[in-house]
Amino acid sequence: MKKWDDIRNSMSGNSDIIEVWKKVVDKHQNEEIEWIENLRKQGYKASHPNDGWVDRENNKIHLVYPQFNDGIGVNDKLMIGSPNSDNNRPVRITGIDEFAMTYYLFEDLE
């Protein structure tokens, strides 16, 4: 994945520190891969970090940089969050607002 290669190659300096950095990045990459596999097994169609692109007041999200997106649509499950986060929010897509940008409207899963 390009994202992980970019992160892995962003470190310079002492070779011992670089090796530790690469191991840390590899660990996080593997955790994300496993997390995505588990979400897919649970029927999720996409996931996105719980960040500024999530409008928590109006329950809508713009998928700027999803961890994965298998073609999300109305009634599909979306996980808002990240691996190892205490703030993950499982939601169901209830509508799509396509004005200037595409926003997915959602409700919390029960």
Secondary structure, DSSP 8 states (H G I E B T S, - for coil): -HHHHHHHTT--S-HHHHHHHHHHHHHHHHHHHHHHHHHHHTTEEEEE-SSTTEETTTTEE--SS-SEES---TT-EEEES-TT-S--EEEEEEEEEESSSEEEEEEE--
